[in-house]
Amino acid sequence: MSEIVKDPEILGGMPVFAGTRVPVKNFFDALIGGDSIPEFLDDFPTVTLEQVQAVLEVAHCHENLEELC
C-alpha cells in the first residue's frame, strides 16, 4: 500500500505514513488511548485524512495488525 512506507533509512524501517516520519503505530496508539481521528490529525499535521482512511481500510482487512505497525 502506498500510504504506508517501510524504508530502512526512515526510523529504521518502522512503517510510517508516506511522505512523513510519523509511525503508523502512533496512530493506533492514539486511538487506543482515546484520541479521535481529528485529534490525531491535529497532533500530526503532515498526515492526511485520506492516509488515515486508507490505513484503516487495510487494517480492517488485515488479520495481523502488528505487521502494519
Buried (B, 14 or more C-beta within 10 A) or exposed (E): EEBBBEEEEBBEEBBBBBEBEBBBBBBBEBBEEEBEBEEBBEEBEEBBEEBBEBBBEBBEEEEEEEEBB
